Amino acid sequence: MGALRWLSVAAAAASTVSALTPDQFISAPRRSEVVPNPSGDTGLFSTSQYSFDTHSSHTWWSLIDLKSGEISTLTNDSHVSEVIWLGSDASTVLYINNTNAQIPGAVELWISDTSSFANGYKAASLPANLLGIKSVVTDSGDVRYILRGKSYPNGTVYNDKLAATLPSSARIYDSIFPRHWDTWLTPISHAVFSGTLQNTPAEGGKAQYTGAETLKNLVNPVKGAESPFPPFGGNSDYDLSPDGKWVVFKSKAPQLPLANNTASYIYLVPHDGSAKAFAINGPDSAATPTGIEGDSSYPVFSPKSDKVAYFQMADREYESDRRTLYVYTIGSDETIPSLAKDWDRSPDSVKWVGSDNLVVTSEDLARTRLFSIPVTAGDDFKPTNFTDGGSVSAHYVLPDSTILVTGSAIWTNWNVYTASPSQSVIKTLASANEIDPELSGLGPADIDEFYYQGNWTTLHSWIIYPQGFDKTKTYPLALFIHGGPQGAWRDSWSTRWNPKVFADQGYVVIAPNPTGSTGFGDALTDAIQNNWGGAPYDDLVKAWQYVHDHLDFVDTDNGVAAGASYGAYMITWIQGSEFGRKFKALVSHDGSFIGDAMIATDELWFIEHDFNGTFWTTRDNYHNWDPSGPGRVLQFSTPQLVIHSDKDYRVPVSEGIALFNVLQERGVPSRFLNFPDEDHWVTGQENSLVWHQQVLGWLNRYSGVEKSNPDAVSLDDTVNPVVNINP
């Protein structure tokens, strides 16, 4: 089969940087989004860096000049946990101090000037560890703010440090959904709180703000509501209107069982809590779009505080349904019908540009790009992207209506630039690969991509080259299989499955986007339903065959494959297939193994959608795609590393143990890596280092890289002792 399309035909040039090792990768600085000040000349961001020498992280805050890109330190104070711009002043900031002199486990609000940050003053003491602050200065000169934290059932703020210890550890549940992702549910929930700092001008009329500990719980009056909803809810789940009068927040539909649907609403409530929050797109609202019942997200007020833009899915039993954009007018029964309804993409963040236009991010062809959509857009409007490579993680509108973008790519973990619909990318201000020694020399030449014919349609795949790549030589294949199953490998930096770290061991990484992948249209995403081991498996076989036939610099005879979540499921499905004999070693991380055991997951709507029904009505579907079927187990023979963590409640740890048991009883070389304190991901830096040492060491041993590359990671390199009860 010939190449259908190459987007970059030139192979990567030899890099001047040394190989990206696991410890370099993990300890490289990690920066937040850049938030511009009101005048648009300065940006604010935080940086966190882990040290394997001190076994601790340090966080600091910096300013970046939005004209020159020059970066300067604002503060190294480790007690400063959040900083935001305050009002229209270009240099005044409001920040959270994560200590409180009077209350254990609480925080304080401080106000300072960026020119003399250390001379700030305390404006308020808060009663718990609250975060996610947003604020506005009202016409009266007061500061109205909102933030998020935990709540007792009666609505008062919950403080972990002051909570009473109960004599019994018993948990009692009368409905499903007793645990979620990594947490057992308790009566403590999450809520958005509002507060006010009064302006009591000092001498000379300069603003001076003070506030009380009293906060108003805006979520609790709605029985069963919770915002942000854990574990993925965050600052984008709520917003404060520019005039300070209104707050919007997202909550799961409180009247529906949480385990069986994705339905959520956008609630509108006065900042002072003088009225109960009302779901603008709930079942009791005349403005609710007909037939749209799925997940709502990312509510944002318009500049005039008269409208709210938000996304919503139609299907309430499908987490990967397409999001469309809606605009609700406050005080009316009007919701503008979904903008660009026929656009075959699923946007996920939005900002207003004036009162008539919006800019959204959306996955698109293995990237996350920016698109402009006018409020008047009809169903057939087709947005055009104005960013290209990489993935946008945050964007802000500057006073001149250009967009300040923070993003990343496979070759950099932080990239800051300006763009506009008319000019595309205008100027790059900073990129981590040009700042950080750990990432020095990485660049776009490290990656490539190709399209190939899959099971039923044309498919995309990334190629990631190793350091010092020479196209006249050969390198073992490392096949990456993404999770989801509705997901994708994008041109973005990953702090967990980073393909460049694998490539720099001496592999060419191939990361295909098979059936089920997002960002290529609904048809490809949806086609994985009740098809887990069908078309996606065939797509991966065809990707391997394409590489084997057309990429002479890839050694498929000594290839390896690895994946997490659904990717781990697919690894085990491959293990039980003829395709499994094409690999020297396999790695599966937190994957399902026994079809019937999927009923033990937390979000039942997920498996009931993907297998076309409940555990008892469509049981054959669960069995059809069961990697543990006897006929499949009898084919197990490729060495496999199995990773599973105790706090993974989406795919319980018993699945990993069961797979390991079967591999061992079948006499297949295998190892089980377990983290008792991790969930569906391994995020702790020390655990991540062990994870990389074990994963890379396992692959390197069987692929031959351990012998051919003296600097390659070995299983013997693990820094922390790994318990082996049966050596």
N, C-alpha and C positions, 0 to 999 in steps of 0.2 A: 504494500500500500504506500503510495507516495505521499509526501507532505502536502496537506491541503492548504496550509498557510503558515508562513513564518512571519512573526512581527519584528523579529530582530535576527537577521541571518548571520551576523558576525558573532563568532564564539568569543567568550570572555577573554580579555587580555590578562596576562600574568599580573597578579596583584602585588603591591609593594608591602602589604601588611602581613604580619605573621598570622598563622591560623588562629581563628577565633575559638579559644578554648572555653570549656564550661565555666571555669572560675572567672575568666575575664568577662564572659557574657553575663553571668549572674551579678557580678560586682560593678558592671558599667552603670553610670548614672542613669536614673530614670526620671524624666521630667514630666510635669503636668502640662495641660493646655495653657496657652498664653491668652490672658484676658486684657484687653486694651482699656486704658483710662478714658474718661469722657471726651478728652480732646483728641484722642487717637494718635498721640505721639509716643506713648510709653506703654509697654505691656508688662504684666505681672505673672510670674510662674514659680512653682516650687520644684526642687530637685531632691531626690532621695538616693542615697548610695550605701550599699552594704559592704562591710569590711570583713573578710575572712580572718583577718588578724585579730580584730577585737570582738568578732562575732556579734556585731551590732550594726544598726543603721543610723545614719545621720541625715537630717532633712534641713534644708535651708531655702530661703526665698530670694528671688532675684528680679531685677528689672531689665527689660530689653528695649533699646531705642528702636522704634518702629520705622525710622528712616535709615539709620546706619547699620542696625543689627548689633550694635555694641551692647554687651551684657555686663551688668554690675550687680554686686551683692546688696540686697536690701537688709537682710538680717540672718545671722547664724544661730539665733536663739531657738533651741530645740523645743521650747514651750509654745512657740507660735505654730498652731496647727492649721489655720486658715486665714487668708488675707483677701479682702475684696475692696474695690474702689467705693468710696462713699460720696453719693450725690454727684453734682456737676463739677466739683472741685477736681482739678487734674492731678492733685498730689495728696489728697487726704484718703486714708484707708481705715477700714474697720476690720479688726482681726480678733480671732478667738485665741485666748491663752489657755492651754490645756491643763492648767493647774488652777486651784482656787484656795486662797489662804484660809478661808473659813469653813468650806464644805468639802469633805473627802469625796473624790470621784466626780467633782463638778468642774466647771470652766468659768472663765470671765470674758467679757467683751471689752476690748481696748480700742482707742482711737489714736491715730498718730499721723504724722506727715512723712512722706517718703524721704524728704531731705534731712530729717532728723528723727529717724524711726525710734531710737532709744528714748526719746523724750516724750513718748506718748503717755496717755492717762487712762485709768480704768473707768469705763462708763457704766458697767453693770456686772453684777454677779449672777450667774445662772445656776440652777439647782442640780444639774446633772451633766453628764458628758454629752452635750448637744453639738450638732455639726450641720454642715450644709447650709450656711447662712446666706440669705439674700436680703437686700435692703433697698429702700428708696428714701430720699429726703422729700417730704411733702411741702406743699405751698406754705404751710404754717411754720416750716423750719424744723419740725420734729422728724426723727428717723423711725420709720416703721420697718420691721424686719420679720422674717420667718426663718425657722430652722427645723431640724428634725431630730427625733430621739425616741426613746422607749416610753411607754405609757402603762400605768396601772389600769385595770378595768374601769375604775371610776374617773379616769381622765387625767389624773395627776401625773406629774413627771416621775419616771422611774429612774432611780439611781442604783446601779449595781453594788456600789460600795456600802450603801446604807440599807440594802434589802435584808430582811430577816431571813435566817436560816431555819428551814422547817425541820422538825424532828424525823420525818419520814421522806424517803426519796420516791415514793410511789407516784405513778402517773395513771390517771383514769380518763378514758376517752369513750364517748358515746356516739361518735361519728367518724367516718374515714378522714384521712389526712392527719394522722397523729404526728407525722414528722415530714420535713421538707428539706431536700438537698443535703444539709448537714446538721440540722437542728430539730430536736423534738419540740413540738409546739407546747406553749404554756399560756397562762392567762395574760402574760405580758405581750403587748403588741407594739407596733410602730405608729407614730403620729407626727403631724406637722403642727408646730406651735407658733404662735404669733406674739410679738411684744413691741414695745415702743420706747424709744429713748427721747426724753423731753429736752428741748433746747433751752438751756438757761444761760444766756450769753454772759461771757466774762467781761472784764473791763475792756473797753474799746469796741464792744459789740461783737467780738469773735465768738462763733458758735461754741458752746460747751454742752455736751450731752450727758445725761444721767438717766438711769432706768432702774426699776425694781426687779426683784427676782420673779415676780408674778408673770406667768405666761398663760396664754389661752390655747387649749387643745381644740383645734379646728376639725379634727377627724372624729373624735370620740362620740359626739352627739349622734352620729349616724351609726346605728347598731350594726356591728359586724364589719364595719369599714376598717381598713388599715392602709396607711400610706407613709412612706414608700413600702411596697410589698417585698419582703425579703425572698431570696438573697440578692436579687439583681436590681431591686429598686434603688434609686438614688436621687441626686439633685434634679434630674430631668423630669421627675415625676410630679413636680409642683412648681408654681410660679407666683410671683407677686406683681400686681399691676403697676405700671409706671406712676400712677397717681396715688398708690398706696391704699386704695379702698378695697381691693378685691384680692382673693387668693384662689387659685385653682389647684386641685390635686387629683391624682389618679388613685383609684382603689379597685380591687377585685369586687365583682358584684356580690354584695353581702347576703343576698337572698338565695344564692345558688351554692351548691356543694363545691368546695374549692378543688377537690380532687378530680372532678368530672368536667370542668370547663375552663376556658381561658377568659371568659367575659369579664370586662372591667369597664368602669365609667369614669368620666371626668366630672368632678364636683366643683361647684362654684360657691364661695362663702365670703361674707364680709370679713375684712382683716380683723376687726374687733370681736368677731364671733357673735355679733348681735342677732344673727339669724342662723338657723341650721343649714348646713351645706346641702346643696341641691344638685342632683346628677343631670347635667345639661343634655346628656345623651342616654339617660336611663329610661326605663319603661314608663315612667310617669311624666316624661317631658314631651311636650308637643313638638319640640325641635329635633327629636330623635330621628335620624334617617331610617327609612323603612327597610327592614330586613338586615340591618347591620348590627350584629350582636357579639362580635368578637372582642379581642383585646384592644383597649384604647391606650394611647401613649403620647408623651411629649407635649403637654399643653403649654402654649406660649401666648401671652397677651400681646395685642397690637400696641403700637406706640401711643395711640390715643386712649388706651385702656377700654375700648368699646367692643373689642372682638377677641375671640380666643381661637387660635389655630391648634389643631390636634390631628393625630392619626388614629385610624381604627381599621380593624380587620372585620370581615363579614362573618366568618365561621367561628363559632365559639368553642369548637372542639379541635382546633388546629393551630398550633403555635407558630407555624410558618406560612400561614395564609398571607396574602398580599395586603400590605398597609396602604390605605389611600388617605388623602389629605382633606380635612373638613375645616370650615370656618364658621364659628357660632357668633351671633351678635347678642351681646348682653342686654337683657331686659326685653327680649322679643322671643317669638317662637320660630325665629329664622335660623336655619343652618344652611349655608351655601352648599349645594350638592357637591359631592367629592370632586376635587379639582384634578384634571387630567386622569379621569377615571379609567380610560382605556390604556394608559401607560403601563407597559408590562414590566414594571419594576416596583420595589417595595421600599420607599424612603423611610428613614428612621430618626432624623432630627430636622428641626426647622427653625429659621430665624426670619423675622420681618425685616424688609427693606422699605422703609416708609410705610404707608398705609395700604399700598396697592400691590406690592410684590412680596414674594417669599423666596427664600433660598433654602433648599433641602439637601441633605446627603442621602445617597442611595448606593447600595451595592450595584456594580455594573461591570460585567466582563472581568471579574476577578480583581476589581479595585473598588474603593469607595470614593465616589465622585460628588461634586457639587452641581446642582441644577437650579435654574431660576424658573419660578412658576408665578404668573400674575394671578391676582385674586379673581380675575374674570376668565380664567382658563376654562374651556369647555371640556367635555368628555374626550374629544379626539385630539386635544392639545398634546404634543410630543415634546417634552423638555429636552434641551440640549445641554450636555455636560460642558463645563468650562474649566474643569481640572482634568488631568489625564492620569499620569502614573502615580503610584502610591495610593494611600488610603487616608481620607480626611477623618480625623477623630474629633475635631471641634472647629467651629467657625463663628466669627463675630463680625458684625457690621460696623465699619468705621464711619466717622462723620461725613466723609466724601463718598459714601455708599460703596466703596470697595470692601472686600472681605478679607479679614485676617484669618488665616488658616493654620491650624496645628495638625500635623499628620505624621505618618511614618511610611516606611516601605520595607521590603525584605532586607534592604541594605542599610537602613538607618532607623533608629528607634525614636527619632524626634526630628521633625522638619517643619520649619516655620516660614510662611511666605504670604504674600498678598495676591489677590486675584479678583477678577470681575467678569460678569457675563460677556462684556464687550471686548475685554483684553486678554481673557484667559489668565494664565499665571503672569503676574507683573514683575515681582521681585522676590527672590529667596533671601530671607534674613538670617537664617541659621539652620545648620544641620549637624546632628550629633556626630556623624562620621568625620566631620571636619573639626570637631571640638574635643572629642574624648579620645585619649590614647588607646583605650580598649577597643575602639571601633575604627581607628585610623586606617584609611586606605580602602575601606569598603565603599562600594559604589554600584551604580546601575549595571556596570559590565559583569557583575557577579551573577546576574540572572538573565534568563531568556524564556521564551514560551513558544508553544506550537499548538496547532489544532489538528485533530485526527478524527477519523470516522469511528464512532462508538457503536453501541448495540442498535440504536435507532436514530441517532442524530449526530451532528458534528460536535465535538467536545474539545475543551481547553485543558492544557497542562502547563505547569511551570517547570523550568529547568534551573537548578541552582548549582553553580560550579564551585569546585574547591579552590582554596588559595593556591596560586601558582599554576593554574589550569593550563594544560598544553593539549591542544586538540589532536596532536599526533600520538598521544599516549592513551591508555585506557584506564578507567576507574570503575570500581564496582558500583552497581546500581543500588541506590537506597530508595525504595518506593514508599512514599508517604500516602496514607489513606486518612481522609479527614472524617471528623465526627459529625454529629447532628441528629439524625442522618441528613437533615436539611441544613447544609452548611457549605463552606467553600474554603479553599486555599486562596487567599487574597495577597495582593502586593502590600503587605503590612508586616510590621514587626511583631513577633510573638515572644513572650517571656517564658513560654513553656516549650512548645514544639517549634523551635527555631531552625529552619532548614539549613541555614548557613553554618550553624554549629556542627550539624551532622556532616555537611559537605566537606568542611575543613578537616575532618578526620581522614579524608581521602576518597570520598564518594562523589558521584554525580547524583544529586537528589532529583527525583521526578515526582511531582506533586499534581496528579490529575484532578480534574473536577468532573466526576462522572454523574450519572443520573442521580438526582436528589440534590445536586448543587444549587446554591442560590446565586442570584445576580445575573442569570442568563435567561430569565423568563419563567413564568409560572409552570409551563408545560414540563420543563426539565426538573424543577423542584418537586412538583406534585407526582411525577411518574414513579417515585420510589415507594409510594403507598402500596402496602401489601406486595412488595416486590424487593424486599431487602437483599435477598441473595440471588436475584435475577439479573435485570439489566445492569445494576451497578457492578456486579461481579464481572459480567461480560465486558463492560466498559474498561475495567482494570486489566483484564486479560489482553484486550486490544491495545491498551496503552503500552503494556509490556512488549507486545509484539511489534508495535510501531518503533519503540526504542531499539529493540533487538535488530530490526531490519534497516533502520535509517541512521542511527547515531553510533558511528563506529568507535567513538571514544568512550562508550559505556559498555562495561563488561557485565552482561546479564547472567553469565554462567556462575558468577560468585555474588549475585545480588542478594539483598536482604529487604525486608518489608516491616513496617511498623505503623501502628495506629492507636487512637484512643477513642473511648466511648463507642459510637457506631463503628468507627475505624477499627477498634479492637474486636468488635463483633465480626467485622469483615475479615480480619486477620485469622480468626478461628474458623470462619467459613472457608477461607482459602486453605487453611491447614487440613481440612477434611475434603479437599478437592484435588484434582489432578494438578491444578495450578500451584498448589503448595510445594510440589517437588521442584519448582523452578527456583526456589530460594534456599540459601544456606542457613538462614536463621530468621526468626519472627519475633516481634515484640508486641504484646497486647496490653493496653492500659485501661482498666476500669470498663471492661466490655461485658455484655450479657452473654451467657453461655447456654442456659437451659430455657427453651421456649416457654414452658409452663411457669417458670420462676419469674417471668416478667410481671405477673400479677402482684409481686412484692414491691413494685416501684411506688413512688409517691404520687406523681401526676398521672392518674389513670387515663385521663383524656388523651394522653400522648400515645400509649400503646393501643387504645381503643380506636383511635383515628388510623394509625399506621397499619393495623391489622384488621381493619374494616368491621370491628365489632367487639363485644365483650368477650371475656375469657370463656364464657360458657356458650355463647351463641355462634362464635366463629372459631372454635378451638382448633379446627384443622389448619387455619391460617397460621396460628402460633406454632404448629408442628411442621408446616411446610418449610418454614425458614428457621428451623431449629438446628444450630450448629452442633448440638449434642446428640443428634440422631445416631443410632448404632452404625448405620452404613457410613457415616462420616467419621465417627471416632475410629473405625477400623483403618482409616487411611492416615491417621496421625503419625507422622514420622520426622518432621522437620523440627530442629531444636527451637524451643519457644520460651521466652521470658514472659512471665505473667505478673502484672503489677495491679494491686488493688488496695484501697485504703478503707479503714474501718468506718469513717464518717461519711462515706458515700451512700446516701439513702436513695438516690435515683437508680443506681445499679448496685445493690447490696454486695458487701464483701464476700458473701457466701458463693457468689457467682465465680469470683476469681479462685477461691479455694477449690470449688468443684472442678473447674478446668484444670487446675494444677494436679489435683488428685488423679484425674483421668490420664493426663500426660504421663505422670509418674507410673501409674499402673500399666500403661501401654509401653513403658520402657523408653519413652522419648526423652532425650536430654532436655531438662527443663529446670527452671528456677522460679521461686515465688518471692516477690519483693513487696513488702507490706509497710504502710505508714499508719500507725494508730491515730495520729492527730491530723490527718489530711482528709479531704473530701473527694469530690470528683476530679479535682486537680491537685497537683503538688505545688504549693505556692511558697512555703517556707524556704528561705535561701539555703539553709544547711541541708534540708531534705532534698531540695532541688539539685544540689551538688551531688549527693549520693545517687539520686535518680539518674542524672546524666552519666555518672561513672558506671553505674550498672547497665544502663541501656546501651551506651556506646561501647562499653567493654564487651558486652554480650555479642553485639553485632560484629565488632572488630575481630573477635576470636574466631568466629565461624566464616567470616567473609575473606579472611586472609589479610585484612588491613593491619592487624596487630603485628604481623611479621614484616609487612612491606613498608610500614611507616613507624619509625622508631619513636616518634612523638605521639603516636595514637594512644588514646585512653585504653587502659587495661582493667580487667575485673579486679586485679590486685591493687588498683590505685585508690579504692574506696577509703576515704579519710576516716570515717566512723566505723567501728566494728559492726558487722551485720550478724545478728543472732542466727546461728545455724544449729538447731537442736539435734539434727541427725547428720553430722558431717560425713 
